[in-house]
């Protein structure tokens, strides 16, 4: 049997197309709406959305929707639906054949099989299917300008390469959720990330902890920190979108893991309660998972699903400002598990 390293090298060769190294574009700035579309010369690219939705009955949902591509040949989708009221979590991880992929350059319009994400004059439209009878059909309307991550949109990746990266941090959402025999009209908030560049994520080198946070005072935060397998910090970034849409970057924050959950499927431990402190502003953030079990585990051989197992979930969030005022909000967290609950935070 081939070693995991040899399998990863094989996936990379497939992604790059017959062993020919992929070329990546190197723009000097992110442009809209052109950069919403596919960047065919980039090795890796993904469109990621999450959201917080509520039906008229008071039923609350969270969702994740991600379309990944690596080179011209490899495409996956990850779609997940969290039913906070019923404490259900359903997800789909699936490879999509090239024949079922349709994309456009210069405009957001990406279709991977039954999953479709596109933009027109009415907004951004998302159609995602988790499984038969469980789906999302949403229209998302931006209420703030894009948040250009780290000021210029370019971040260093742990693999030694770089990535272009922006967020749409406040999208007003409305549409329908189909879940367990019910079709419910919903409204709420969503978030969109788009990232591309000459990198490949394997989940066996440096990992990360990532958060989106949206608060009732019209501020949003994109927070991520790269770390080692054992949890030692490598680099950390906090990008704030102010109420007027102005972006601000902070690198000096502290992250503390306060609660853990062990997956019965994989045995991994995930953090379900966090505190993030921003000393220079006198702010802190408290986050707690709405459902402990929001793990997207891969349970098939590597070549069928080479993306790592991770936790991606809806969080309840509170921002505590310098005066001690507590501002309610919502968040999403993506992070990787530990063999046991240990390691520096």
C-alpha angles and dihedrals in degrees: 000000000000118000119252089250091054090048091052090050089051091052090050092051090050092048093050092049121252093348095299110136113248118243121222128206116239108207120183093222142010113256130201134252091000096064092054088079131071122296100213095188094056117096097218130024138163141180111208131185135176132177151179114226135180131194124214089256090062094254108148127209137184124198141190122199121179133170113194130189130180112192120322096306112045123071132165137174129208117192124172135176124198117198101199095184095050095033091233126145122189127174145171128211111182141162113232119209116234090243089065095050124096123176140165133212121225094022137056106258116129126161122183106179107294093352115092132178120178143148131223137154091292095056139265115327125206126190113177133166123203095180138317109320094008117092149129127234110178142159115209123197120195113235097180138036119266119281107232104211116240091358100282100043095245121114132177114243122215091241088070095258131093141241137212110227140177136162134211094212103186120039120165106223133202134160139082138315120201111201133160097338097322131104109201130182108230142186132190147101131313139186131208130201125186120189133171140160148111097305139103124210115216102164092228101089125041115354133193147220112218133184138183114196129185121187137193091245089068095255124128132190134205105196125178138159129187115220143173123261089264094049103260109149119247105173134346134199134183117190116190126197108206121213090264091052095254113144126225130187125213125178101175106080134125126228123200127189110218106169139026140203126194118218114232089207102052104011090233122140120230131189113246100173124047141174121202118191125198103191100184091059097035090237132133136183129211120199132183129180115249088212122019093212107068098125120143099206124186109223101173133077119291097252090054092050115007095170114105128255111256145159118252117174153154115260136194108229139194127187116208112200130204092274092052094253112151114220116194122227147142133250147181125219131199120187144140128251133251129224086233133000100272143100135088115301 
